[in-house]
Amino acid sequence: MIPDEMVEEVRARADIVDVIGEFVSLKKAGKEFKANCPFHEERTPSFYVVPEKGFFKCFGCGQSGDVFQFVMERQGMDFVEAVKHVAGRAGVEVREIKRNAEADDPNRPLYGINAFARDWFRERFTDPEGGAAARAYLEGRGIDAEVAERFGLGYAPNDWEALRDAAAKHGLEDDLMLEVGLLNTSDRKSEPYDRFRGRIMFPIEGISGQVIAFGGRHFKSNQADAPKYLNSPETPIYRKGETLYGMSWARHAVRREECAFLVEGYMDVVSLAAHGFENVVALLGTALTPEQAKLLSRYTKRTLLLFDSDAAGLKATFRAGDTLLEAGLHPAVVTLPPGEDPDTVVRSQGPEALREYLDQAVDVLDRKLQLLEERDYFSSIERTRSALDRLLPTIRAAADAALRDIYVTKVAGKTGVRRETLEEELKKHHPRAAKVGRAFESRQFPGKVFPRVPKGGAERQLLLMMTKGLEWVERAMELISPEDFEDRSYRTIFHALLDDPELRSVPTSMDPVAAQRFEEILSDPMELAHGLELFTKSVDRIRAEASDRHVKNIQRRIELTQDDDEKLELLKQKEEWTKEVRALDPTILQKHKPTGRRYNLREPSK
């Protein structure tokens, strides 16, 4: 670690204008400097550097911080790397001191166990006899020994206690092995047993290169009834929604190429790397999350999506595209032949064939328009209205104002809907669901009073509906995201249903609390009357509570800040989020108590 006094010396001696000026063209504006923001596209400068105070701020996208924060965000460095980079420019020699890692990082033993397991799996893989079948399988997939070593690929023998016994000889405790998911328990077995058996092992690394989890793939024909992939559960050091497989290896290539290829699985990453594609990362069994998109944005603004081209793959593609747009990235879709994935293309047709598909990638909105055109969605007024409902979420997701403007112009031209009308629609989170639902129910049951969603039960109610019919999964996918769920277990279940809308049994990899709740939902005999009304109210409630959490978070920031300009900006944000809560479910605001402190929404005095 770098001593605090050394960090402060670097900060004091650094010329923030010089450091940031390396990446953007700054122009003097009084005592400040301004430029077009390097973190999002814009037409007029809203990015300011204040050398007197040593910070930067963009009033367009909200990015702000000191010189270290800028380097971290712009270059994808961690804090220590950023301090060293700035110190080099300032002519300061940085010295690091060793720290008591056990005291500073309580998870150090967990990293140690995973490192042991990676080495043990590698030894089994390279064993002349024991690992022969695993090596032969990978060689048949075009993955040679060099690539296997680079990614640390291993082999878990088809033995119930091989890893456990090896770990015990090194003094590694069962409790910690269970905590990182290398061991499992069962009512049918009195002792813990190895989770991974008879599988090729893919170590999953954090951005720093430490092993935080594993994925295991079966590869023998007699394992056909087993899940193809088995993954570590979430642990204190592993959050799959915050990690991308391969990022620790690919990040420099992603920055160099100014583009990331996003694929669906481990094998795609390893196979593409074996054929010369270095800037490839993969999801970890879930839909792309905002945290993963933010991680990508540290290294690039452009992402190519290489998912399957079947119906499920297209749904995943467009969900991921919207999430990337929300993070300020520019996603494009690579369309592969039916039945093909990146791995099969490079193996059967070669790297040049894949590059041709990459060169033909189209913007995510353009791809939606292509598919809607192919399916004759612009042939009538009603189908055009339906097409618009599928296009609006993508336009709305675009955080880049210039890109969103381009999208609006393009959709207006294609649908014939006036630009002003589209802009009004974009101000709403889900423009049709509530109106259509209420109109439908009032027509079918005039004068009927419909049941309200129980307070706090909206998340469970929505999940219950999603297990009762695929149409509810489709609707939910368009209107709500996993991050809107407050309850972590319900969020996990929602992720699982998005990944597999026909899921009607608890996945073995699901954590115990979520698994129990999912089992209760699946066994709930409740019949759904007035489904559309109930669905709409559930979604409204979930979104309102998510927006209310934003309000509370902004209020805390208001009370902490001493900066009048920042306070003014926060007050404006709070007002917007409060309007949204009020529009969705005003009853939530009734439970708020005054803080005892009032603020004026006006320009601060000079």
C-alpha positions as CSV (number, residue, x, y, z in Angstrom):
1,M,0.0,0.0,0.0
2,I,1.0,3.6,-0.5
3,P,1.2,5.7,2.8
4,D,-1.4,8.4,3.1
5,E,1.2,11.1,3.4
6,M,2.7,10.0,0.1
7,V,-0.6,10.1,-1.6
8,E,-1.2,13.6,-0.4
9,E,2.3,14.7,-1.6
10,V,1.5,13.3,-5.1
11,R,-1.9,15.1,-5.1
12,A,-0.3,18.4,-4.0
13,R,2.5,18.3,-6.6
14,A,0.4,17.0,-9.5
15,D,-0.8,19.5,-12.1
16,I,-4.4,18.3,-12.7
17,V,-4.6,20.4,-15.9
18,D,-1.5,18.7,-17.3
19,V,-2.7,15.2,-16.4
20,I,-6.2,15.6,-17.8
21,G,-4.8,17.6,-20.7
22,E,-3.1,14.5,-21.9
23,F,-6.4,13.0,-22.8
24,V,-8.7,16.0,-23.6
25,S,-8.2,19.4,-25.2
26,L,-8.7,21.9,-22.4
27,K,-9.5,25.5,-23.0
28,K,-9.1,28.2,-20.4
29,A,-12.4,29.7,-19.1
30,G,-11.6,32.3,-16.4
31,K,-9.9,30.4,-13.5
32,E,-11.2,27.1,-14.8
33,F,-10.6,25.0,-17.9
34,K,-13.3,23.4,-20.0
35,A,-13.6,20.7,-22.7
36,N,-16.0,18.2,-24.2
37,C,-16.4,15.4,-21.7
38,P,-14.2,12.3,-22.3
39,F,-16.7,10.1,-20.5
40,H,-19.7,10.7,-22.8
41,E,-20.3,12.3,-26.2
42,E,-21.6,15.9,-26.3
43,R,-21.8,18.8,-28.7
44,T,-21.0,21.6,-26.3
45,P,-18.4,21.5,-23.4
46,S,-19.8,20.7,-20.0
47,F,-16.6,19.2,-18.6
48,Y,-14.7,21.5,-16.2
49,V,-11.3,21.3,-14.4
50,V,-10.8,23.6,-11.4
51,P,-7.0,23.6,-10.7
52,E,-7.4,25.8,-7.6
53,K,-9.4,23.1,-5.9
54,G,-7.8,20.1,-7.7
55,F,-11.0,18.5,-9.1
56,F,-12.9,18.0,-12.3
57,K,-16.7,17.8,-12.9
58,C,-18.9,17.1,-15.9
59,F,-22.3,18.7,-15.6
60,G,-23.6,16.5,-18.4
61,C,-23.0,13.0,-17.2
62,G,-22.1,13.8,-13.5
63,Q,-18.6,12.3,-13.5
64,S,-16.4,14.2,-10.9
65,G,-13.4,13.7,-8.6
66,D,-9.8,14.5,-8.1
67,V,-6.8,13.7,-10.4
68,F,-6.6,10.1,-9.2
69,Q,-10.3,9.5,-9.9
70,F,-9.9,10.8,-13.4
71,V,-7.0,8.5,-14.2
72,M,-8.9,5.5,-12.7
73,E,-12.0,6.2,-14.8
74,R,-10.2,7.1,-18.0
75,Q,-7.5,4.5,-17.9
76,G,-9.2,1.7,-16.0
77,M,-6.6,1.7,-13.3
78,D,-7.0,0.9,-9.7
79,F,-6.1,3.5,-7.0
80,V,-2.5,2.4,-6.5
81,E,-1.9,2.3,-10.3
82,A,-3.4,5.8,-10.6
83,V,-1.3,7.2,-7.8
84,K,1.9,5.8,-9.4
85,H,0.9,7.1,-12.9
86,V,0.3,10.6,-11.5
87,A,3.4,10.5,-9.4
88,G,5.5,9.6,-12.5
89,R,4.3,12.8,-14.2
90,A,4.8,14.9,-11.1
91,G,8.4,13.6,-10.5
92,V,7.6,12.0,-7.2
93,E,9.1,8.7,-6.2
94,V,6.4,6.5,-4.7
95,R,7.3,3.9,-2.1
96,E,5.0,1.2,-0.9
97,I,4.9,-0.3,2.5
98,K,3.9,-3.9,3.4
99,R,0.7,-4.2,5.3
100,N,-0.7,-6.8,7.6
101,A,-2.8,-8.4,5.0
102,E,-4.6,-10.7,7.4
103,A,-5.7,-7.7,9.5
104,D,-6.6,-5.5,6.5
105,D,-8.4,-8.1,4.4
106,P,-10.5,-10.7,6.3
107,N,-11.1,-12.5,3.1
108,R,-7.5,-13.4,2.5
109,P,-8.0,-17.0,3.6
110,L,-10.7,-17.4,1.0
111,Y,-8.4,-16.1,-1.8
112,G,-5.8,-18.6,-0.5
113,I,-8.1,-21.5,-0.7
114,N,-9.1,-20.7,-4.3
115,A,-5.5,-20.3,-5.3
116,F,-4.8,-23.7,-3.8
117,A,-7.8,-25.2,-5.7
118,R,-6.6,-23.6,-9.0
119,D,-3.2,-25.2,-8.6
120,W,-4.6,-28.5,-7.6
121,F,-7.0,-28.6,-10.6
122,R,-4.0,-27.6,-12.9
123,E,-2.0,-30.5,-11.6
124,R,-4.8,-33.0,-12.3
125,F,-5.2,-31.5,-15.8
126,T,-1.5,-31.9,-16.6
127,D,-1.3,-35.4,-15.1
128,P,-0.2,-37.7,-18.0
129,E,-3.0,-40.2,-17.3
130,G,-5.6,-38.5,-15.1
131,G,-5.9,-35.4,-17.3
132,A,-5.6,-37.1,-20.7
133,A,-9.3,-37.0,-21.5
134,A,-9.7,-33.4,-20.5
135,R,-6.7,-32.3,-22.6
136,A,-7.9,-34.3,-25.6
137,Y,-11.3,-32.7,-25.4
138,L,-9.8,-29.2,-25.4
139,E,-7.4,-30.0,-28.2
140,G,-10.4,-31.1,-30.2
141,R,-11.9,-27.7,-29.6
142,G,-8.7,-26.0,-30.9
143,I,-7.4,-25.1,-27.4
144,D,-3.7,-26.1,-27.1
145,A,-1.6,-26.4,-24.0
146,E,-0.3,-22.8,-24.2
147,V,-3.8,-21.3,-24.1
148,A,-4.9,-23.7,-21.4
149,E,-2.0,-22.7,-19.3
150,R,-2.6,-19.0,-19.9
151,F,-6.2,-19.2,-18.6
152,G,-5.3,-21.6,-15.8
153,L,-7.6,-24.3,-17.1
154,G,-7.8,-27.4,-14.9
155,Y,-9.6,-30.7,-14.3
156,A,-11.7,-31.9,-11.4
157,P,-11.5,-35.7,-11.2
158,N,-14.8,-37.6,-10.9
159,D,-14.3,-38.2,-7.2
160,W,-16.5,-37.1,-4.4
161,E,-13.7,-36.2,-1.9
162,A,-10.4,-35.8,-3.9
163,L,-10.2,-32.1,-3.5
164,R,-11.4,-32.2,0.1
165,D,-8.8,-34.8,1.1
166,A,-6.0,-32.8,-0.6
167,A,-7.1,-29.6,1.1
168,A,-7.2,-31.3,4.5
169,K,-3.6,-32.4,4.1
170,H,-2.7,-28.7,3.8
171,G,-4.7,-27.7,6.8
172,L,-7.5,-26.1,4.9
173,E,-10.8,-26.2,6.8
174,D,-14.1,-27.6,5.5
175,D,-15.9,-24.5,6.7
176,L,-13.9,-22.2,4.5
177,M,-14.1,-24.6,1.6
178,L,-17.8,-24.6,1.9
179,E,-17.8,-20.8,2.1
180,V,-16.1,-20.4,-1.2
181,G,-18.3,-23.1,-2.8
182,L,-15.6,-25.7,-3.4
183,L,-17.5,-28.2,-1.2
184,N,-21.2,-28.9,-0.9
185,T,-23.5,-30.5,1.6
186,S,-26.5,-32.8,1.2
187,D,-29.1,-34.4,3.5
188,R,-28.1,-37.7,1.8
189,K,-24.4,-37.4,2.7
190,S,-23.1,-37.1,6.2
191,E,-19.9,-35.3,5.2
192,P,-19.2,-32.4,2.8
193,Y,-18.2,-33.4,-0.7
194,D,-16.5,-31.9,-3.7
195,R,-18.9,-29.6,-5.7
196,F,-16.9,-30.0,-9.0
197,R,-16.4,-33.6,-10.2
198,G,-15.5,-34.8,-13.7
199,R,-15.3,-31.3,-15.2
200,I,-12.9,-29.0,-17.0
201,M,-12.3,-26.1,-14.6
202,F,-12.2,-22.4,-15.5
203,P,-10.8,-20.2,-12.8
204,I,-12.7,-16.9,-12.6
205,E,-10.4,-14.0,-11.7
206,G,-11.1,-10.6,-10.3
207,I,-9.7,-7.6,-12.0
208,S,-6.5,-7.8,-9.8
209,G,-5.9,-11.4,-11.0
210,Q,-6.9,-13.2,-7.8
211,V,-9.1,-16.3,-8.2
212,I,-12.5,-15.5,-6.8
213,A,-14.6,-18.4,-8.2
214,F,-14.7,-21.3,-10.6
215,G,-16.8,-22.6,-13.5
216,G,-16.8,-26.3,-14.4
217,R,-17.9,-27.8,-17.7
218,H,-18.7,-31.4,-18.3
219,F,-17.3,-32.9,-21.4
220,K,-18.1,-36.6,-21.5
221,S,-21.1,-38.2,-23.2
222,N,-22.1,-40.1,-20.1
223,Q,-22.7,-36.7,-18.3
224,A,-25.4,-35.6,-20.7
225,D,-28.0,-35.6,-17.9
226,A,-25.9,-33.2,-15.8
227,P,-25.9,-29.4,-16.3
228,K,-23.3,-28.4,-18.9
229,Y,-21.9,-25.7,-16.7
230,L,-21.7,-25.7,-12.9
231,N,-20.6,-22.5,-11.3
232,S,-19.4,-21.3,-7.8
233,P,-22.2,-19.8,-5.7
234,E,-21.9,-16.1,-4.7
235,T,-19.5,-15.7,-1.8
236,P,-18.0,-12.9,0.2
237,I,-15.4,-12.5,-2.6
238,Y,-17.5,-13.3,-5.6
239,R,-20.5,-11.4,-6.9
240,K,-21.2,-12.7,-10.4
241,G,-23.2,-9.6,-11.3
242,E,-20.1,-7.5,-10.7
243,T,-17.6,-9.7,-12.6
244,L,-16.8,-10.5,-16.2
245,Y,-15.0,-13.7,-17.1
246,G,-11.7,-12.9,-18.8
247,M,-11.5,-9.2,-17.9
248,S,-8.3,-9.6,-15.9
249,W,-6.6,-10.9,-19.1
250,A,-8.5,-8.8,-21.7
251,R,-8.5,-5.3,-20.2
252,H,-5.3,-4.1,-21.8
253,A,-6.4,-5.4,-25.2
254,V,-9.9,-3.9,-24.8
255,R,-8.3,-0.5,-24.1
256,R,-5.8,-0.9,-27.0
257,E,-8.5,-1.9,-29.5
258,E,-11.0,0.6,-28.0
259,C,-13.6,-2.2,-28.2
260,A,-14.8,-5.2,-26.2
261,F,-16.4,-8.4,-27.5
262,L,-19.0,-9.6,-25.1
263,V,-19.9,-13.3,-25.4
264,E,-22.0,-15.7,-23.4
265,G,-19.6,-18.3,-21.9
266,Y,-16.2,-19.3,-20.8
267,M,-15.5,-21.5,-23.9
268,D,-16.2,-18.6,-26.3
269,V,-13.6,-16.5,-24.5
270,V,-10.9,-19.2,-24.5
271,S,-11.6,-20.3,-28.0
272,L,-11.5,-16.8,-29.4
273,A,-8.2,-16.1,-27.6
274,A,-6.8,-19.3,-29.1
275,H,-7.6,-17.8,-32.5
276,G,-6.0,-14.4,-31.9
277,F,-8.9,-12.4,-30.4
278,E,-7.7,-10.9,-27.2
279,N,-10.4,-8.3,-26.3
280,V,-13.1,-10.8,-25.3
281,V,-15.0,-11.1,-22.0
282,A,-18.0,-13.2,-21.0
283,L,-21.1,-13.0,-18.8
284,L,-21.3,-15.4,-15.8
285,G,-24.6,-17.1,-16.3
286,T,-26.8,-14.1,-15.8
287,A,-28.1,-11.2,-17.8
288,L,-25.7,-8.3,-18.1
289,T,-25.9,-6.0,-15.0
290,P,-25.3,-2.3,-14.6
291,E,-22.2,-3.1,-12.5
292,Q,-20.7,-5.2,-15.3
293,A,-21.5,-2.5,-17.8
294,K,-19.8,0.1,-15.6
295,L,-16.8,-2.2,-15.4
296,L,-16.6,-2.3,-19.2
297,S,-16.9,1.5,-19.4
298,R,-13.6,1.8,-17.5
299,Y,-11.8,0.5,-20.6
300,T,-13.9,1.3,-23.7
301,K,-17.0,3.0,-25.0
302,R,-17.7,0.4,-27.7
303,T,-19.0,-3.1,-27.2
304,L,-19.8,-5.8,-29.8
305,L,-22.5,-8.3,-28.6
306,L,-21.8,-11.9,-29.9
307,F,-24.7,-13.8,-28.5
308,D,-26.6,-16.7,-30.1
309,S,-29.0,-15.6,-32.8
310,D,-32.0,-17.7,-31.6
311,A,-35.0,-16.2,-29.8
312,A,-33.4,-16.4,-26.4
313,G,-30.1,-15.0,-27.6
314,L,-31.8,-12.1,-29.2
315,K,-33.7,-11.3,-26.0
316,A,-30.4,-11.4,-24.1
317,T,-28.7,-9.3,-26.8
318,F,-31.3,-6.5,-26.5
319,R,-31.4,-6.6,-22.7
320,A,-27.6,-6.3,-22.6
321,G,-27.7,-3.5,-25.3
322,D,-30.1,-1.4,-23.2
323,T,-27.9,-1.9,-20.0
324,L,-24.8,-0.9,-22.0
325,L,-26.6,2.2,-23.3
326,E,-27.6,3.2,-19.8
327,A,-23.9,3.0,-18.8
328,G,-23.0,5.4,-21.6
329,L,-21.5,2.7,-23.9
330,H,-22.3,2.2,-27.6
331,P,-23.3,-1.4,-28.2
332,A,-23.5,-3.0,-31.6
333,V,-24.9,-6.5,-32.5
334,V,-22.9,-9.1,-34.4
335,T,-25.3,-11.5,-36.3
336,L,-24.0,-15.0,-36.6
337,P,-25.5,-17.8,-38.8
338,P,-28.4,-19.7,-37.2
339,G,-27.1,-22.4,-34.9
340,E,-23.6,-20.9,-34.7
341,D,-21.8,-19.2,-31.8
342,P,-18.4,-17.5,-31.8
343,D,-16.6,-20.7,-30.9
344,T,-18.1,-22.8,-33.7
345,V,-17.5,-20.0,-36.3
346,V,-13.8,-19.7,-35.6
347,R,-13.3,-23.4,-35.5
348,S,-15.2,-24.3,-38.6
349,Q,-14.6,-21.2,-40.7
350,G,-11.5,-19.6,-39.3
351,P,-10.7,-16.2,-37.7
352,E,-11.1,-14.3,-40.9
353,A,-14.7,-15.5,-41.2
354,L,-15.5,-14.2,-37.7
355,R,-13.8,-10.9,-38.5
356,E,-16.2,-10.5,-41.5
357,Y,-19.1,-10.9,-39.1
358,L,-17.6,-8.4,-36.7
359,D,-17.1,-5.9,-39.5
360,Q,-20.8,-6.2,-40.3
361,A,-21.9,-5.4,-36.7
362,V,-24.8,-2.9,-36.6
363,D,-25.9,-0.5,-33.8
364,V,-28.3,-2.2,-31.4
365,L,-31.3,0.1,-32.4
366,D,-30.6,-0.5,-36.1
367,R,-30.6,-4.3,-35.4
368,K,-34.0,-3.9,-33.7
369,L,-35.3,-2.0,-36.7
370,Q,-34.0,-4.6,-39.1
371,L,-35.8,-7.4,-37.2
372,L,-39.0,-5.5,-36.9
373,E,-38.8,-4.8,-40.7
374,E,-38.2,-8.5,-41.4
375,R,-41.2,-9.4,-39.3
376,D,-43.5,-6.9,-41.1
377,Y,-44.0,-4.7,-38.0
378,F,-44.4,-1.5,-40.1
379,S,-47.2,-2.8,-42.3
380,S,-50.2,-1.5,-40.3
381,I,-51.0,1.2,-37.7
382,E,-51.4,-1.4,-34.9
383,R,-48.2,-3.3,-35.7
384,T,-46.3,0.0,-35.9
385,R,-47.6,0.9,-32.5
386,S,-46.4,-2.4,-31.2
387,A,-43.0,-1.9,-32.9
388,L,-42.8,1.5,-31.1
389,D,-43.2,-0.2,-27.8
390,R,-40.2,-2.4,-28.5
391,L,-38.1,0.5,-29.7
392,L,-38.8,3.0,-26.9
393,P,-36.9,1.2,-24.1
394,T,-33.7,1.2,-26.2
395,I,-34.0,4.9,-27.0
396,R,-34.8,5.7,-23.3
397,A,-31.8,3.7,-22.2
398,A,-29.3,5.8,-24.1
399,A,-27.4,7.9,-21.6
400,D,-25.5,9.7,-24.3
401,A,-27.7,12.6,-25.3
402,A,-26.3,12.9,-28.8
403,L,-26.9,9.2,-29.5
404,R,-30.4,9.4,-28.0
405,D,-31.1,12.3,-30.4
406,I,-30.0,10.3,-33.3
407,Y,-32.2,7.4,-32.2
408,V,-35.3,9.6,-31.9
409,T,-34.7,11.0,-35.4
410,K,-34.3,7.6,-36.9
411,V,-37.4,6.1,-35.2
412,A,-39.5,9.1,-36.1
413,G,-38.5,8.7,-39.7
414,K,-39.3,5.0,-39.7
415,T,-42.6,5.0,-37.8
416,G,-43.9,8.4,-39.0
417,V,-44.5,9.4,-35.4
418,R,-43.7,13.1,-34.8
419,R,-40.5,13.8,-32.9
420,E,-42.4,15.8,-30.3
421,T,-44.7,12.8,-29.6
422,L,-41.7,10.5,-29.2
423,E,-40.0,12.8,-26.8
424,E,-43.2,12.9,-24.7
425,E,-43.3,9.1,-24.7
426,L,-39.7,9.0,-23.6
427,K,-40.4,10.9,-20.4
428,K,-42.5,8.0,-19.2
429,H,-40.9,4.8,-17.8
430,H,-43.5,2.4,-19.3
431,P,-46.0,4.5,-21.3
432,R,-48.6,1.9,-22.2
433,A,-48.7,-0.8,-19.6
434,A,-50.6,1.1,-16.9
435,K,-53.0,2.8,-19.3
436,V,-53.7,-0.4,-21.3
437,G,-54.1,-2.4,-18.2
438,R,-56.6,-0.1,-16.5
439,A,-58.5,0.4,-19.8
440,F,-58.7,-3.3,-20.4
441,E,-59.9,-4.1,-16.9
442,S,-62.4,-1.3,-16.8
443,R,-63.9,-2.4,-20.1
444,Q,-64.2,-6.1,-19.0
445,F,-65.3,-5.4,-15.5
446,P,-67.0,-2.0,-15.3
447,G,-67.4,-0.7,-11.7
448,K,-65.3,-3.5,-10.3
449,V,-62.8,-2.7,-7.5
450,F,-59.6,-4.7,-8.1
451,P,-57.4,-6.0,-5.3
452,R,-54.3,-4.0,-4.3
453,V,-50.9,-5.5,-4.2
454,P,-49.9,-6.0,-0.5
455,K,-47.3,-3.6,0.7
456,G,-43.9,-5.1,0.4
457,G,-45.3,-8.0,-1.6
458,A,-45.0,-6.6,-5.1
459,E,-41.7,-8.3,-5.8
460,R,-43.0,-11.7,-4.8
461,Q,-46.3,-11.1,-6.6
462,L,-44.5,-10.2,-9.9
463,L,-42.3,-13.3,-9.6
464,L,-45.4,-15.5,-9.0
465,M,-47.0,-14.1,-12.1
466,M,-43.9,-14.8,-14.1
467,T,-44.0,-18.5,-13.2
468,K,-47.6,-18.7,-14.2
469,G,-47.2,-17.7,-17.8
470,L,-44.4,-16.8,-20.3
471,E,-46.3,-13.6,-21.4
472,W,-45.6,-12.1,-18.0
473,V,-41.9,-12.7,-18.4
474,E,-42.0,-10.9,-21.7
475,R,-43.8,-7.9,-20.2
476,A,-41.6,-7.7,-17.2
477,M,-38.5,-7.9,-19.3
478,E,-39.6,-4.7,-21.1
479,L,-40.6,-2.7,-18.0
480,I,-38.3,-3.5,-15.1
481,S,-34.7,-4.5,-14.4
482,P,-33.2,-6.8,-11.7
483,E,-31.7,-3.7,-10.0
484,D,-35.2,-2.4,-9.2
485,F,-35.7,-5.3,-6.8
486,E,-34.7,-4.4,-3.2
487,D,-34.8,-8.0,-1.9
488,R,-31.6,-9.8,-3.0
489,S,-33.2,-13.2,-3.1
490,Y,-36.1,-12.0,-5.3
491,R,-33.6,-10.3,-7.5
492,T,-31.7,-13.6,-7.9
493,I,-35.0,-15.3,-8.9
494,F,-35.9,-12.6,-11.3
495,H,-32.4,-13.0,-13.0
496,A,-33.0,-16.7,-13.2
497,L,-36.4,-16.3,-14.9
498,L,-35.0,-13.8,-17.4
499,D,-32.3,-16.2,-18.3
500,D,-34.8,-19.1,-18.6
501,P,-38.4,-18.0,-18.9
502,E,-39.6,-21.6,-18.8
503,L,-37.7,-22.4,-15.5
504,R,-40.0,-24.4,-13.2
505,S,-37.6,-26.0,-10.8
506,V,-35.0,-24.5,-8.5
507,P,-31.5,-24.4,-10.0
508,T,-28.9,-26.3,-8.0
509,S,-26.6,-23.4,-8.1
510,M,-29.1,-21.0,-6.5
511,D,-28.2,-19.8,-3.0
512,P,-30.2,-21.4,-0.2
513,V,-32.3,-18.5,0.8
514,A,-33.3,-17.7,-2.8
515,A,-33.9,-21.4,-3.5
516,Q,-36.3,-21.7,-0.6
517,R,-38.3,-18.6,-1.6
518,F,-38.4,-19.8,-5.2
519,E,-39.6,-23.2,-4.1
520,E,-42.4,-21.4,-2.2
521,I,-43.4,-19.4,-5.2
522,L,-43.4,-22.4,-7.5
523,S,-45.7,-24.3,-5.1
524,D,-48.1,-21.4,-4.6
525,P,-51.5,-22.5,-5.8
526,M,-52.9,-18.9,-6.2
527,E,-55.0,-18.4,-9.2
528,L,-54.4,-15.1,-11.0
529,A,-57.6,-13.1,-11.5
530,H,-57.5,-9.7,-13.2
531,G,-53.9,-10.4,-14.1
532,L,-53.1,-7.3,-16.2
533,E,-54.2,-5.0,-13.4
534,L,-52.3,-6.9,-10.8
535,F,-49.2,-7.0,-13.0
536,T,-49.3,-3.3,-13.6
537,K,-49.7,-2.5,-9.9
538,S,-46.9,-4.8,-9.0
539,V,-44.5,-3.2,-11.5
540,D,-45.6,0.3,-10.5
541,R,-45.0,-0.5,-6.8
542,I,-41.5,-2.0,-7.5
543,R,-40.4,0.9,-9.6
544,A,-41.8,3.4,-7.1
545,E,-39.9,1.8,-4.3
546,A,-36.7,1.8,-6.4
547,S,-37.2,5.5,-7.2
548,D,-37.9,6.2,-3.5
549,R,-34.6,4.6,-2.6
550,H,-32.9,7.1,-5.1
551,V,-34.7,9.9,-3.3
552,K,-33.4,8.8,0.1
553,N,-29.9,8.4,-1.2
554,I,-29.9,11.9,-2.7
555,Q,-31.2,13.3,0.5
556,R,-28.3,11.8,2.4
557,R,-25.9,13.3,-0.1
558,I,-27.6,16.7,0.3
559,E,-27.1,16.6,4.0
560,L,-23.4,15.7,3.7
561,T,-22.3,18.1,1.0
562,Q,-20.9,21.6,1.8
563,D,-20.9,22.6,-1.8
564,D,-23.8,24.9,-2.8
565,D,-23.5,24.1,-6.5
566,E,-23.6,20.4,-5.8
567,K,-26.5,20.8,-3.4
568,L,-28.5,22.7,-6.0
569,E,-27.9,19.9,-8.5
570,L,-28.9,17.3,-6.0
571,L,-32.1,19.1,-5.1
572,K,-33.0,19.1,-8.8
573,Q,-32.3,15.4,-9.0
574,K,-34.4,14.8,-5.9
575,E,-37.3,16.7,-7.3
576,E,-37.3,14.7,-10.5
577,W,-37.1,11.3,-8.7
578,T,-39.9,12.5,-6.3
579,K,-42.1,13.3,-9.2
580,E,-41.6,9.8,-10.5
581,V,-42.5,8.2,-7.2
582,R,-45.6,10.3,-7.0
583,A,-46.6,9.3,-10.5
584,L,-46.1,5.6,-9.9
585,D,-47.4,5.2,-6.3
586,P,-48.0,8.4,-4.2
587,T,-48.8,6.3,-1.1
588,I,-45.0,5.7,-0.7
589,L,-44.4,9.4,-0.1
590,Q,-47.0,9.5,2.8
591,K,-44.7,7.4,5.0
592,H,-41.8,10.0,4.7
593,K,-41.1,12.1,7.8
594,P,-39.7,15.6,7.6
595,T,-36.0,15.7,8.2
596,G,-36.2,19.0,10.1
597,R,-34.0,20.7,7.7
598,R,-35.3,22.7,4.7
599,Y,-33.5,23.8,1.5
600,N,-34.3,26.4,-1.0
601,L,-34.2,25.3,-4.6
602,R,-32.6,28.5,-5.9
603,E,-29.2,29.6,-7.3
604,P,-26.7,30.0,-4.6
605,S,-25.6,33.5,-3.8
606,K,-22.3,34.5,-5.3
